[in-house]
Amino acid sequence: MPDDAYTAQPLSKYKRVKRLSTGNSVSDYDGTDDDDNATPGSLETDQVLPVELTTFSASIINNNVKLKWQTATEVNNYGFYVERQKSEVGNQKSEWNELGFVNGHGNSNSPKEYSFIDKTAENSGKYFYRLKQVDVDGQFEYSPEIEVTFGAPAKFELSQNYPNPFNPTTNIRFTLPEAGIVKLAVYNLLGQKVADLVNGNMEAGFHNITFNGSNLATGIYIYRLESGNNVMIRKMQLVK
């Protein structure tokens, strides 16, 4: 997928959407703030987001789509709704459809792993997936979208991180034409490793890793992807 087609924002940039109870039903809050940049139906707050999503990836196994994601921390996490959108003819997109729900861990200060298998996708075409993370009080936020095209990716590719420049989180996307041991690391301009993002076996498919540079200084950093005999390197800029 071309870099400019990727429009998802990192979780730290998402607006919190308040869900209000109205009798026996629950509806979206449809008020507006004074902030000209706010969108109808959303509330911007400075509160700490309840769930820190660190990875979100997809792979095709036996004609099913397996989604995997990991959180670093969770606060009042009720769970995740898995949603899918299909790319139609002429790159038109269908509506988002809810596929299922995965229970969260509530409160956690340790990494938690999740997975979901979509057995209903047709074995052709392009799909987009996202997670709708819901708090116990009904507030929710969306993850970055991830793309799946039936048929393994044609090549090993490391995309430009998005957003770039960033502060403090950014998304790093890459594709693997075959399964294997994968290493993804971040280095400063002196060649010193400052972060290990991936170091282990991964399935063929489309992968998205969230990098948090909150403990690093402003500057240019290098991220390096290695799998088998394939190596790709790109630069990214952290601006605080």
PyRosetta script that sets phi, psi and omega in degrees:
from pyrosetta import init, pose_from_sequence

init()
pose = pose_from_sequence("MPDDAYTAQPLSKYKRVKRLSTGNSVSDYDGTDDDDNATPGSLETDQVLPVELTTFSASIINNNVKLKWQTATEVNNYGFYVERQKSEVGNQKSEWNELGFVNGHGNSNSPKEYSFIDKTAENSGKYFYRLKQVDVDGQFEYSPEIEVTFGAPAKFELSQNYPNPFNPTTNIRFTLPEAGIVKLAVYNLLGQKVADLVNGNMEAGFHNITFNGSNLATGIYIYRLESGNNVMIRKMQLVK")
pose.set_psi(1, 131.6)
pose.set_omega(1, 179.6)
pose.set_phi(2, -58.4)
pose.set_psi(2, 147.2)
pose.set_omega(2, -177.6)
pose.set_phi(3, -58.3)
pose.set_psi(3, -37.3)
pose.set_omega(3, -175.0)
pose.set_phi(4, -76.1)
pose.set_psi(4, -4.9)
pose.set_omega(4, 178.1)
pose.set_phi(5, -87.9)
pose.set_psi(5, -9.6)
pose.set_omega(5, -177.1)
pose.set_phi(6, -89.3)
pose.set_psi(6, 113.8)
pose.set_omega(6, -172.2)
pose.set_phi(7, -115.5)
pose.set_psi(7, -2.1)
pose.set_omega(7, -178.0)
pose.set_phi(8, -68.3)
pose.set_psi(8, 144.7)
pose.set_omega(8, 178.3)
pose.set_phi(9, -100.2)
pose.set_psi(9, 151.5)
pose.set_omega(9, 176.0)
pose.set_phi(10, -63.8)
pose.set_psi(10, 155.8)
pose.set_omega(10, -173.6)
pose.set_phi(11, -57.1)
pose.set_psi(11, -34.5)
pose.set_omega(11, -176.2)
pose.set_phi(12, -66.2)
pose.set_psi(12, -13.7)
pose.set_omega(12, -179.1)
pose.set_phi(13, -97.9)
pose.set_psi(13, -8.0)
pose.set_omega(13, -174.0)
pose.set_phi(14, -72.6)
pose.set_psi(14, 145.4)
pose.set_omega(14, 173.1)
pose.set_phi(15, -77.6)
pose.set_psi(15, 143.9)
pose.set_omega(15, 174.0)
pose.set_phi(16, -80.3)
pose.set_psi(16, 135.6)
pose.set_omega(16, -179.3)
pose.set_phi(17, -112.1)
pose.set_psi(17, 116.6)
pose.set_omega(17, -175.3)
pose.set_phi(18, -83.0)
pose.set_psi(18, 132.0)
pose.set_omega(18, 175.6)
pose.set_phi(19, -104.6)
pose.set_psi(19, 126.1)
pose.set_omega(19, -177.1)
pose.set_phi(20, -111.6)
pose.set_psi(20, 136.7)
pose.set_omega(20, 177.9)
pose.set_phi(21, -80.2)
pose.set_psi(21, 132.1)
pose.set_omega(21, 177.5)
pose.set_phi(22, -128.4)
pose.set_psi(22, 90.3)
pose.set_omega(22, -177.6)
pose.set_phi(23, 70.3)
pose.set_psi(23, -122.4)
pose.set_omega(23, -179.2)
pose.set_phi(24, -93.7)
pose.set_psi(24, 2.4)
pose.set_omega(24, -178.1)
pose.set_phi(25, -119.6)
pose.set_psi(25, 169.3)
pose.set_omega(25, 177.2)
pose.set_phi(26, -123.8)
pose.set_psi(26, 130.6)
pose.set_omega(26, -177.9)
pose.set_phi(27, -131.8)
pose.set_psi(27, 159.9)
pose.set_omega(27, 177.6)
pose.set_phi(28, -70.9)
pose.set_psi(28, 140.7)
pose.set_omega(28, 172.2)
pose.set_phi(29, -66.8)
pose.set_psi(29, 127.8)
pose.set_omega(29, -175.7)
pose.set_phi(30, -118.0)
pose.set_psi(30, 25.0)
pose.set_omega(30, 175.6)
pose.set_phi(31, -83.3)
pose.set_psi(31, 177.7)
pose.set_omega(31, 178.5)
pose.set_phi(32, -131.0)
pose.set_psi(32, 154.0)
pose.set_omega(32, 175.4)
pose.set_phi(33, -97.0)
pose.set_psi(33, 172.9)
pose.set_omega(33, 176.5)
pose.set_phi(34, -75.5)
pose.set_psi(34, -18.9)
pose.set_omega(34, -178.9)
pose.set_phi(35, -65.5)
pose.set_psi(35, 121.7)
pose.set_omega(35, -178.5)
pose.set_phi(36, -64.5)
pose.set_psi(36, -21.5)
pose.set_omega(36, -177.6)
pose.set_phi(37, -87.9)
pose.set_psi(37, -6.9)
pose.set_omega(37, -179.0)
pose.set_phi(38, -73.9)
pose.set_psi(38, 150.7)
pose.set_omega(38, 179.0)
pose.set_phi(39, -105.2)
pose.set_psi(39, 146.8)
pose.set_omega(39, 178.7)
pose.set_phi(40, -56.5)
pose.set_psi(40, 141.7)
pose.set_omega(40, 178.4)
pose.set_phi(41, 84.2)
pose.set_psi(41, 12.1)
pose.set_omega(41, -179.6)
pose.set_phi(42, -138.8)
pose.set_psi(42, 155.9)
pose.set_omega(42, 176.3)
pose.set_phi(43, -124.6)
pose.set_psi(43, 126.0)
pose.set_omega(43, 175.8)
pose.set_phi(44, -91.5)
pose.set_psi(44, 130.0)
pose.set_omega(44, 179.8)
pose.set_phi(45, -133.5)
pose.set_psi(45, 165.5)
pose.set_omega(45, 178.0)
pose.set_phi(46, -100.4)
pose.set_psi(46, 8.7)
pose.set_omega(46, -176.7)
pose.set_phi(47, -69.5)
pose.set_psi(47, 154.9)
pose.set_omega(47, 177.9)
pose.set_phi(48, -70.2)
pose.set_psi(48, 132.4)
pose.set_omega(48, -179.9)
pose.set_phi(49, -65.9)
pose.set_psi(49, 141.3)
pose.set_omega(49, -172.4)
pose.set_phi(50, -74.2)
pose.set_psi(50, -21.8)
pose.set_omega(50, -176.4)
pose.set_phi(51, -132.3)
pose.set_psi(51, 128.4)
pose.set_omega(51, 176.8)
pose.set_phi(52, -104.2)
pose.set_psi(52, 105.1)
pose.set_omega(52, 179.9)
pose.set_phi(53, -85.2)
pose.set_psi(53, 126.1)
pose.set_omega(53, -176.4)
pose.set_phi(54, -106.5)
pose.set_psi(54, -32.1)
pose.set_omega(54, 177.8)
pose.set_phi(55, -140.2)
pose.set_psi(55, 150.7)
pose.set_omega(55, 175.3)
pose.set_phi(56, -153.4)
pose.set_psi(56, 115.8)
pose.set_omega(56, -175.2)
pose.set_phi(57, -139.7)
pose.set_psi(57, 162.6)
pose.set_omega(57, 179.8)
pose.set_phi(58, -138.2)
pose.set_psi(58, 144.3)
pose.set_omega(58, 175.3)
pose.set_phi(59, -145.2)
pose.set_psi(59, 154.5)
pose.set_omega(59, -179.8)
pose.set_phi(60, -102.6)
pose.set_psi(60, 119.5)
pose.set_omega(60, -178.6)
pose.set_phi(61, -128.9)
pose.set_psi(61, 118.6)
pose.set_omega(61, -179.5)
pose.set_phi(62, 52.8)
pose.set_psi(62, 43.2)
pose.set_omega(62, 177.9)
pose.set_phi(63, 66.4)
pose.set_psi(63, 13.2)
pose.set_omega(63, 171.5)
pose.set_phi(64, -110.8)
pose.set_psi(64, 153.2)
pose.set_omega(64, 178.5)
pose.set_phi(65, -99.3)
pose.set_psi(65, 119.2)
pose.set_omega(65, 178.1)
pose.set_phi(66, -102.1)
pose.set_psi(66, 120.3)
pose.set_omega(66, 177.2)
pose.set_phi(67, -101.3)
pose.set_psi(67, 136.6)
pose.set_omega(67, 177.6)
pose.set_phi(68, -133.1)
pose.set_psi(68, 139.4)
pose.set_omega(68, 175.3)
pose.set_phi(69, -148.2)
pose.set_psi(69, 160.9)
pose.set_omega(69, -177.4)
pose.set_phi(70, -137.5)
pose.set_psi(70, 142.5)
pose.set_omega(70, 174.5)
pose.set_phi(71, -113.1)
pose.set_psi(71, 149.4)
pose.set_omega(71, 176.5)
pose.set_phi(72, -89.2)
pose.set_psi(72, -42.4)
pose.set_omega(72, 178.5)
pose.set_phi(73, -142.5)
pose.set_psi(73, 157.0)
pose.set_omega(73, 177.6)
pose.set_phi(74, -142.3)
pose.set_psi(74, 139.0)
pose.set_omega(74, 174.4)
pose.set_phi(75, -133.4)
pose.set_psi(75, 119.1)
pose.set_omega(75, 178.5)
pose.set_phi(76, 54.5)
pose.set_psi(76, 39.9)
pose.set_omega(76, -178.3)
pose.set_phi(77, -85.5)
pose.set_psi(77, 109.0)
pose.set_omega(77, 177.5)
pose.set_phi(78, -72.1)
pose.set_psi(78, -42.0)
pose.set_omega(78, 178.8)
pose.set_phi(79, 158.3)
pose.set_psi(79, -166.6)
pose.set_omega(79, -174.0)
pose.set_phi(80, -129.4)
pose.set_psi(80, 127.1)
pose.set_omega(80, 166.7)
pose.set_phi(81, -89.4)
pose.set_psi(81, 132.7)
pose.set_omega(81, 178.4)
pose.set_phi(82, -96.8)
pose.set_psi(82, 126.0)
pose.set_omega(82, -177.4)
pose.set_phi(83, -122.4)
pose.set_psi(83, 148.6)
pose.set_omega(83, -177.3)
pose.set_phi(84, -133.4)
pose.set_psi(84, 144.9)
pose.set_omega(84, 176.8)
pose.set_phi(85, -134.2)
pose.set_psi(85, 137.0)
pose.set_omega(85, -179.4)
pose.set_phi(86, -104.3)
pose.set_psi(86, 139.6)
pose.set_omega(86, 174.9)
pose.set_phi(87, -84.9)
pose.set_psi(87, 119.8)
pose.set_omega(87, -176.8)
pose.set_phi(88, -92.2)
pose.set_psi(88, -175.3)
pose.set_omega(88, 179.5)
pose.set_phi(89, -59.2)
pose.set_psi(89, 137.5)
pose.set_omega(89, -179.6)
pose.set_phi(90, 75.7)
pose.set_psi(90, 20.8)
pose.set_omega(90, 179.2)
pose.set_phi(91, 64.2)
pose.set_psi(91, 15.3)
pose.set_omega(91, 172.1)
pose.set_phi(92, -72.4)
pose.set_psi(92, 144.6)
pose.set_omega(92, -177.5)
pose.set_phi(93, -109.7)
pose.set_psi(93, 143.2)
pose.set_omega(93, 177.0)
pose.set_phi(94, -81.2)
pose.set_psi(94, -180.0)
pose.set_omega(94, 176.5)
pose.set_phi(95, -72.1)
pose.set_psi(95, 155.9)
pose.set_omega(95, 174.2)
pose.set_phi(96, -72.3)
pose.set_psi(96, 134.1)
pose.set_omega(96, 178.7)
pose.set_phi(97, -118.3)
pose.set_psi(97, 138.6)
pose.set_omega(97, 178.5)
pose.set_phi(98, -82.8)
pose.set_psi(98, 127.4)
pose.set_omega(98, -177.2)
pose.set_phi(99, -99.9)
pose.set_psi(99, -33.2)
pose.set_omega(99, -176.2)
pose.set_phi(100, 176.9)
pose.set_psi(100, -178.2)
pose.set_omega(100, -176.8)
pose.set_phi(101, -133.6)
pose.set_psi(101, 139.1)
pose.set_omega(101, 177.0)
pose.set_phi(102, -122.0)
pose.set_psi(102, 124.5)
pose.set_omega(102, -178.6)
pose.set_phi(103, -64.4)
pose.set_psi(103, 140.9)
pose.set_omega(103, 175.0)
pose.set_phi(104, -87.2)
pose.set_psi(104, 179.3)
pose.set_omega(104, -179.4)
pose.set_phi(105, -98.9)
pose.set_psi(105, 7.7)
pose.set_omega(105, 178.7)
pose.set_phi(106, 75.7)
pose.set_psi(106, -95.4)
pose.set_omega(106, 178.5)
pose.set_phi(107, -122.7)
pose.set_psi(107, 130.3)
pose.set_omega(107, -178.5)
pose.set_phi(108, -156.7)
pose.set_psi(108, 139.9)
pose.set_omega(108, 174.7)
pose.set_phi(109, -108.8)
pose.set_psi(109, 10.1)
pose.set_omega(109, -179.5)
pose.set_phi(110, -123.2)
pose.set_psi(110, 156.5)
pose.set_omega(110, -179.0)
pose.set_phi(111, -59.7)
pose.set_psi(111, 138.6)
pose.set_omega(111, 177.2)
pose.set_phi(112, -127.8)
pose.set_psi(112, 138.2)
pose.set_omega(112, -178.4)
pose.set_phi(113, -110.3)
pose.set_psi(113, 143.3)
pose.set_omega(113, -179.0)
pose.set_phi(114, -133.7)
pose.set_psi(114, 158.9)
pose.set_omega(114, 174.9)
pose.set_phi(115, -152.4)
pose.set_psi(115, 157.6)
pose.set_omega(115, 178.7)
pose.set_phi(116, -152.3)
pose.set_psi(116, 136.4)
pose.set_omega(116, 179.4)
pose.set_phi(117, -111.6)
pose.set_psi(117, 122.2)
pose.set_omega(117, 176.5)
pose.set_phi(118, -93.0)
pose.set_psi(118, 110.2)
pose.set_omega(118, -178.8)
pose.set_phi(119, -100.4)
pose.set_psi(119, 5.2)
pose.set_omega(119, -173.6)
pose.set_phi(120, -107.9)
pose.set_psi(120, -3.6)
pose.set_omega(120, 179.7)
pose.set_phi(121, -70.6)
pose.set_psi(121, 139.8)
pose.set_omega(121, 174.3)
pose.set_phi(122, -68.7)
pose.set_psi(122, 150.4)
pose.set_omega(122, -174.6)
pose.set_phi(123, -83.8)
pose.set_psi(123, 41.6)
pose.set_omega(123, 176.3)
pose.set_phi(124, -161.3)
pose.set_psi(124, 157.7)
pose.set_omega(124, 175.6)
pose.set_phi(125, 90.6)
pose.set_psi(125, -174.1)
pose.set_omega(125, -175.2)
pose.set_phi(126, -117.9)
pose.set_psi(126, 137.7)
pose.set_omega(126, 179.6)
pose.set_phi(127, -128.1)
pose.set_psi(127, 154.5)
pose.set_omega(127, 173.1)
pose.set_phi(128, -122.0)
pose.set_psi(128, 140.2)
pose.set_omega(128, 179.3)
pose.set_phi(129, -125.0)
pose.set_psi(129, 149.1)
pose.set_omega(129, 173.3)
pose.set_phi(130, -149.6)
pose.set_psi(130, 162.8)
pose.set_omega(130, 177.5)
pose.set_phi(131, -110.3)
pose.set_psi(131, 137.8)
pose.set_omega(131, 173.0)
pose.set_phi(132, -108.8)
pose.set_psi(132, 99.9)
pose.set_omega(132, -178.0)
pose.set_phi(133, -83.7)
pose.set_psi(133, 128.7)
pose.set_omega(133, -174.7)
pose.set_phi(134, -118.7)
pose.set_psi(134, 133.1)
pose.set_omega(134, 175.6)
pose.set_phi(135, -81.9)
pose.set_psi(135, 168.0)
pose.set_omega(135, 177.8)
pose.set_phi(136, -66.9)
pose.set_psi(136, -20.9)
pose.set_omega(136, 179.5)
pose.set_phi(137, -94.1)
pose.set_psi(137, 5.8)
pose.set_omega(137, 175.1)
pose.set_phi(138, 96.2)
pose.set_psi(138, -10.1)
pose.set_omega(138, 175.8)
pose.set_phi(139, -70.1)
pose.set_psi(139, 153.0)
pose.set_omega(139, -178.1)
pose.set_phi(140, -147.4)
pose.set_psi(140, 164.5)
pose.set_omega(140, 176.3)
pose.set_phi(141, -150.4)
pose.set_psi(141, 157.1)
pose.set_omega(141, -178.3)
pose.set_phi(142, -104.5)
pose.set_psi(142, 146.3)
pose.set_omega(142, 174.9)
pose.set_phi(143, -80.4)
pose.set_psi(143, 171.1)
pose.set_omega(143, 167.5)
pose.set_phi(144, -61.1)
pose.set_psi(144, 153.0)
pose.set_omega(144, 176.3)
pose.set_phi(145, -81.8)
pose.set_psi(145, 151.4)
pose.set_omega(145, 175.1)
pose.set_phi(146, -130.0)
pose.set_psi(146, 142.0)
pose.set_omega(146, -174.4)
pose.set_phi(147, -101.0)
pose.set_psi(147, 141.0)
pose.set_omega(147, 174.9)
pose.set_phi(148, -131.4)
pose.set_psi(148, 126.3)
pose.set_omega(148, 175.0)
pose.set_phi(149, -118.1)
pose.set_psi(149, 124.4)
pose.set_omega(149, -178.8)
pose.set_phi(150, -64.9)
pose.set_psi(150, 137.8)
pose.set_omega(150, -165.8)
pose.set_phi(151, 97.8)
pose.set_psi(151, 127.2)
pose.set_omega(151, -176.7)
pose.set_phi(152, -57.8)
pose.set_psi(152, 150.5)
pose.set_omega(152, 176.2)
pose.set_phi(153, -52.4)
pose.set_psi(153, 141.3)
pose.set_omega(153, -174.9)
pose.set_phi(154, -71.5)
pose.set_psi(154, -23.6)
pose.set_omega(154, -175.5)
pose.set_phi(155, -150.8)
pose.set_psi(155, 162.6)
pose.set_omega(155, 172.8)
pose.set_phi(156, -75.2)
pose.set_psi(156, 124.6)
pose.set_omega(156, -175.7)
pose.set_phi(157, -149.8)
pose.set_psi(157, 136.9)
pose.set_omega(157, 175.5)
pose.set_phi(158, -114.4)
pose.set_psi(158, 120.0)
pose.set_omega(158, -177.0)
pose.set_phi(159, -88.2)
pose.set_psi(159, 161.8)
pose.set_omega(159, 173.4)
pose.set_phi(160, -66.5)
pose.set_psi(160, 136.0)
pose.set_omega(160, 179.6)
pose.set_phi(161, -61.2)
pose.set_psi(161, 155.1)
pose.set_omega(161, 179.8)
pose.set_phi(162, -141.6)
pose.set_psi(162, 130.3)
pose.set_omega(162, -4.2)
pose.set_phi(163, -76.1)
pose.set_psi(163, 163.9)
pose.set_omega(163, 177.2)
pose.set_phi(164, -152.5)
pose.set_psi(164, 118.0)
pose.set_omega(164, 2.6)
pose.set_phi(165, -63.5)
pose.set_psi(165, 165.7)
pose.set_omega(165, -176.8)
pose.set_phi(166, -141.0)
pose.set_psi(166, 162.0)
pose.set_omega(166, 175.5)
pose.set_phi(167, -165.9)
pose.set_psi(167, 114.9)
pose.set_omega(167, -10.1)
pose.set_phi(168, -100.5)
pose.set_psi(168, -1.2)
pose.set_omega(168, -175.5)
pose.set_phi(169, -114.5)
pose.set_psi(169, 152.1)
pose.set_omega(169, 177.3)
pose.set_phi(170, -150.6)
pose.set_psi(170, 160.6)
pose.set_omega(170, -179.1)
pose.set_phi(171, -106.4)
pose.set_psi(171, 133.7)
pose.set_omega(171, 177.9)
pose.set_phi(172, -115.9)
pose.set_psi(172, 119.4)
pose.set_omega(172, -177.4)
pose.set_phi(173, -111.5)
pose.set_psi(173, 144.5)
pose.set_omega(173, 176.5)
pose.set_phi(174, -152.9)
pose.set_psi(174, 159.0)
pose.set_omega(174, 178.6)
pose.set_phi(175, -121.8)
pose.set_psi(175, 144.0)
pose.set_omega(175, 179.2)
pose.set_phi(176, -123.1)
pose.set_psi(176, 120.2)
pose.set_omega(176, 179.4)
pose.set_phi(177, -73.8)
pose.set_psi(177, -16.6)
pose.set_omega(177, 177.9)
pose.set_phi(178, -151.3)
pose.set_psi(178, 157.3)
pose.set_omega(178, 179.8)
pose.set_phi(179, -69.6)
pose.set_psi(179, 154.8)
pose.set_omega(179, 178.4)
pose.set_phi(180, 168.9)
pose.set_psi(180, -179.4)
pose.set_omega(180, 176.8)
pose.set_phi(181, -74.4)
pose.set_psi(181, 128.8)
pose.set_omega(181, -176.1)
pose.set_phi(182, -123.8)
pose.set_psi(182, 137.4)
pose.set_omega(182, 174.4)
pose.set_phi(183, -126.2)
pose.set_psi(183, 127.7)
pose.set_omega(183, 175.9)
pose.set_phi(184, -130.8)
pose.set_psi(184, 119.2)
pose.set_omega(184, -175.8)
pose.set_phi(185, -137.6)
pose.set_psi(185, 159.3)
pose.set_omega(185, 179.7)
pose.set_phi(186, -116.1)
pose.set_psi(186, 137.5)
pose.set_omega(186, -178.2)
pose.set_phi(187, -128.7)
pose.set_psi(187, 152.7)
pose.set_omega(187, 170.6)
pose.set_phi(188, -86.9)
pose.set_psi(188, 179.0)
pose.set_omega(188, -175.4)
pose.set_phi(189, -72.9)
pose.set_psi(189, -7.9)
pose.set_omega(189, 174.5)
pose.set_phi(190, -88.3)
pose.set_psi(190, -1.8)
pose.set_omega(190, -179.4)
pose.set_phi(191, 85.6)
pose.set_psi(191, 9.5)
pose.set_omega(191, 179.6)
pose.set_phi(192, -87.1)
pose.set_psi(192, 131.8)
pose.set_omega(192, 178.8)
pose.set_phi(193, -72.5)
pose.set_psi(193, 128.7)
pose.set_omega(193, -179.5)
pose.set_phi(194, -112.8)
pose.set_psi(194, -12.8)
pose.set_omega(194, 179.2)
pose.set_phi(195, -162.0)
pose.set_psi(195, 137.6)
pose.set_omega(195, 169.9)
pose.set_phi(196, -104.3)
pose.set_psi(196, 115.9)
pose.set_omega(196, -177.6)
pose.set_phi(197, -97.9)
pose.set_psi(197, -36.8)
pose.set_omega(197, 178.2)
pose.set_phi(198, -141.7)
pose.set_psi(198, 137.4)
pose.set_omega(198, 174.8)
pose.set_phi(199, -157.6)
pose.set_psi(199, 82.2)
pose.set_omega(199, -177.5)
pose.set_phi(200, 171.2)
pose.set_psi(200, -175.0)
pose.set_omega(200, -177.0)
pose.set_phi(201, -77.2)
pose.set_psi(201, 138.0)
pose.set_omega(201, 176.8)
pose.set_phi(202, -136.0)
pose.set_psi(202, 150.0)
pose.set_omega(202, 178.2)
pose.set_phi(203, -76.5)
pose.set_psi(203, 159.0)
pose.set_omega(203, 171.2)
pose.set_phi(204, -62.9)
pose.set_psi(204, 144.3)
pose.set_omega(204, 179.3)
pose.set_phi(205, 146.0)
pose.set_psi(205, -159.5)
pose.set_omega(205, -175.1)
pose.set_phi(206, -109.6)
pose.set_psi(206, 128.2)
pose.set_omega(206, -172.5)
pose.set_phi(207, -129.4)
pose.set_psi(207, 147.0)
pose.set_omega(207, 178.1)
pose.set_phi(208, -132.9)
pose.set_psi(208, 126.1)
pose.set_omega(208, 179.1)
pose.set_phi(209, -119.9)
pose.set_psi(209, 132.7)
pose.set_omega(209, 176.4)
pose.set_phi(210, -95.1)
pose.set_psi(210, 125.2)
pose.set_omega(210, 179.0)
pose.set_phi(211, -106.8)
pose.set_psi(211, 130.5)
pose.set_omega(211, 179.0)
pose.set_phi(212, -110.8)
pose.set_psi(212, 114.5)
pose.set_omega(212, -178.4)
pose.set_phi(213, -102.8)
pose.set_psi(213, 26.7)
pose.set_omega(213, -175.4)
pose.set_phi(214, -62.9)
pose.set_psi(214, -23.7)
pose.set_omega(214, -179.1)
pose.set_phi(215, -96.3)
pose.set_psi(215, 9.5)
pose.set_omega(215, -178.6)
pose.set_phi(216, -112.1)
pose.set_psi(216, 159.7)
pose.set_omega(216, 178.9)
pose.set_phi(217, -84.7)
pose.set_psi(217, 158.9)
pose.set_omega(217, 174.4)
pose.set_phi(218, -55.1)
pose.set_psi(218, 138.2)
pose.set_omega(218, 178.3)
pose.set_phi(219, 159.4)
pose.set_psi(219, -176.4)
pose.set_omega(219, 177.6)
pose.set_phi(220, -93.1)
pose.set_psi(220, 135.4)
pose.set_omega(220, 178.4)
pose.set_phi(221, -129.5)
pose.set_psi(221, 155.2)
pose.set_omega(221, 179.7)
pose.set_phi(222, -109.1)
pose.set_psi(222, 132.7)
pose.set_omega(222, 170.8)
pose.set_phi(223, -116.8)
pose.set_psi(223, 136.0)
pose.set_omega(223, -169.9)
pose.set_phi(224, -125.0)
pose.set_psi(224, 126.6)
pose.set_omega(224, 179.1)
pose.set_phi(225, -112.0)
pose.set_psi(225, 131.1)
pose.set_omega(225, -179.4)
pose.set_phi(226, -134.2)
pose.set_psi(226, 133.5)
pose.set_omega(226, 174.9)
pose.set_phi(227, -152.4)
pose.set_psi(227, 116.8)
pose.set_omega(227, -175.9)
pose.set_phi(228, 61.8)
pose.set_psi(228, -127.1)
pose.set_omega(228, 178.4)
pose.set_phi(229, -92.1)
pose.set_psi(229, 5.2)
pose.set_omega(229, -176.9)
pose.set_phi(230, -97.3)
pose.set_psi(230, 133.7)
pose.set_omega(230, 177.4)
pose.set_phi(231, -139.4)
pose.set_psi(231, 133.0)
pose.set_omega(231, 173.5)
pose.set_phi(232, -135.1)
pose.set_psi(232, 145.4)
pose.set_omega(232, -177.1)
pose.set_phi(233, -132.4)
pose.set_psi(233, 139.5)
pose.set_omega(233, 174.4)
pose.set_phi(234, -140.1)
pose.set_psi(234, 162.1)
pose.set_omega(234, 178.0)
pose.set_phi(235, -105.3)
pose.set_psi(235, 151.8)
pose.set_omega(235, 173.2)
pose.set_phi(236, -143.3)
pose.set_psi(236, 157.9)
pose.set_omega(236, -174.7)
pose.set_phi(237, -122.2)
pose.set_psi(237, 123.3)
pose.set_omega(237, 175.2)
pose.set_phi(238, -97.5)
pose.set_psi(238, 124.3)
pose.set_omega(238, -179.3)
pose.set_phi(239, -126.0)
pose.set_psi(239, 118.2)
pose.set_omega(239, 180.0)
pose.set_phi(240, -109.9)
pose.dump_pdb("model.pdb")
